[in-house]
């Protein structure tokens, strides 16, 4: 009898937990889905860097941090998915520089954008990240030696990166990340639907379901 | 027990059975409380994604083991489990009490041992206008401690 009471209690607790979790996640997804319809600007701001065709019907939004190891490791995979679906996916990069001092690197990226070298600079940053951000401590001094590889005019970068507009843009992105409940990077949304559990197969599934919904095969 | 004659042994044994049903229920309730609190705490951190602060972690260190060790005293029923469960509960209670003093501002914030990452006084959730997460923790530890103490005072009276 005691065993039965105990086991029933234990199983009920676990069920209650699982039920409450899925209920909460469903509610959050609905809330964010509603925002995607009514306040689409939360996901894509005019200043946001995008990649891919403007006619694409699937918008992949990534909240990233240049100093985040997982963002760096995951980015080739994101590019692969986009390449595998030519013209159908548009990537929107948003900033969530959660590491201390990571906003410095966002400023460099934004300054590089003015020279038309955004993606080249991002590639160099990610490739050399183990040197300038080892142990999650971004060190601004160490990035400069690598930047010429992206073909940048360094003097101009130093001048442009202190533009107050860049600071505002970072603050806007961080505010949107907060609204959308992004607490970890990379944080993905596909057409306003959050990636609920992080992983490559989960991301592919989410993107595929949106492609199926928007493109008739 | 061998020094008692048979009728006495029967009386003692039946009274032990009586109190042990009561005792078992008390111990079971303390396990239930600890388990609900553990799942609640995991719900806040894993589902709602509230990052736990340092003090929360110390309380979790005291709370989570109770879910595992109390059942060791339930099957078979053994009041001796209080010796292992009560120190954890009291340590958790003290940490929770300190956390609440910090949270309500009785102890100034500058004395807090928290890391820069997550503030121990950040307001995440307040239920019914007064129930904060540190208060839930304090209530849990108080409840479990009260049940465990009830169990050993019961032993003395028998």
Interface residues (C-beta under 8 A of the other chain):
Chain A: X2 X3 X5 X6 X9 X10 X13 X14 X16 X17 X20 X21 X24 X25 X181 X183
Chain B: X24 X28 X31 X32 X35 X36 X39 X42 X43 X46 X47 X48 X49 X51 X71 X74 X75 X77
